[in-house]
Amino acid sequence: MVDAAMLEMLAELRIPGQPDPVTEILAVFEADGRRVLGMLRVAAQGQDARGVHEAAHRMKGASANLGAIALQQRLLVLEQATRDGGLPDGLDDEVTEVADLFSRTLVELDRLARAQSR
C-alpha cells in the first residue's frame, strides 16, 4: 500500500531538536488530501469530468510523492477515465473507494512514521 522507502528518505531530513519534517509533511498531505477529496466529491456529484480529472491528478501527485502506491494507482485510473471529458460508470462508488483508500493510507503512513521515529 505504501512504499516505506519514501518515508525513510524523508526521515533523513530529521534534525535533533527541530520539528519532525515527516510529521509536518504528513499533516500537510492529510489536510490537502481532505480538501481535494472534498473537491473530488463535489465534482463527481455535479458530473463535472474536468473537476474530477483535476482533483484526481492533484491527489495522485501528492500520493506519489509519499510513496502511497495503492492510492496513486487508483487515482491514475480515475484520472485516465476522465481525461477526454467522460465520466466512468460507477463514479460515486469509485469516489467512495478513493476516500476509503485515502483513510487507510493515512493510517499506514502514520504507522510507518511512528515506527521510524523510534
HELIX and SHEET records of a PDB file:
HELIX    1   1 ALA A    4  ALA A   11  1                                   8    
HELIX    2   2 PRO A   21  GLN A   45  1                                  25    
HELIX    3   3 ALA A   49  ASN A   65  1                                  17    
HELIX    4   4 ILE A   69  ALA A   81  1                                  13    
HELIX    5   5 LEU A   91  GLN A  116  1                                  26    
END                                                                             
